[in-house]
């Protein structure tokens, strides 16, 4: 019992100190980050939803695996998890949102021998897919 | 005042603490004395040790970096930066589409895949590591070998590398051949006479081949610097695709149908099948490629017959 006193008093002081700090920090963080989001969370959620639908309707999910989309479990192409962390697209193209959008529009332009067919998608749909895949 | 008296009275607490400390000390001593932990560079650290060291390294660098970063666009990375990179760095770290020298594949920890590091780390961190090196990793300190400007040129180049395709890097590397450098791409891809002799099937020692596990082979060709592979502790960034279930996927590199033989052929010479691929030719010997492929089947979701 006695040996716990020091520990508990230490933690009480530590938490008493850190509580106002963390609250201030969280408040500061929310003030700092909030104006950066031009879009409301709902609009973003809609875009995510669109990306998800495109993954299935445009056939991506039948060849590629994506952990966050259980319906996507294809074993033809590589898994598409952690796209934001990938260095390259198809092993040939430096990865960026822009490059991924271009690749989705015309894969053969970047890798002539690729087994990936050209998806039937518009520029905007390609951008939605790229955004969806880049989202953590 | 009262607290000190309480603690002094509590002898039981002290004796338990002393015993615990003694046991921990004895454990560490015996781990060292009996040589339990393997220092061989054939395999990497165990996952807990790897995670611990990686975390310690990141914290140590973060605690020491200077926040003041000069404007990277002012540095001459296209010629002088690339020339120094080719002279001092490419032998261990490789470059887009360029394999590191064979000797560096045997290093442990393996020199990191440069593109992954460049994407992940800030300019300040990159500069600090170039300047100071990292203890017990093989990364040397360049502080007294390169000027500050030369080191910043390298940082500027590193930040550009992830945006370059294989052919774009090759063009830039070609342009800077005017400077004194031994490490042209051709030199790196060529093997020393000893290595050529080893590559011949006749000189392959059967016993050595048998002793080598697929897991060790994967590490000895530094596959895990770019690929996520079950059973090998390494960073989890992705340069190439994960290999955990790749034998069950229909195509290798999006172009070659997946069969055991095609996997072996691909590992031995990727540019032959996909010239623009960022995966370099690591001159993997056939019997090594075979046991690597065996390992890939072993870690796949279900062992299909092949």
Interface residues (C-beta under 8 A of the other chain):
Chain A: X2 X3 X5 X6 X75 X76 X77 X78 X79 X82 X85 X86 X87 X88 X90 X91 X92 X93 X94 X95 X96 X111 X113 X114 X115 X116
Chain B: X3 X6 X7 X9 X10 X13 X113 X115 X116 X119 X162 X163 X164 X165 X166 X237 X238 X239 X240 X241 X242 X245 X246 X248 X249 X250 X251 X253 X254 X255 X274 X276 X277 X278 X279
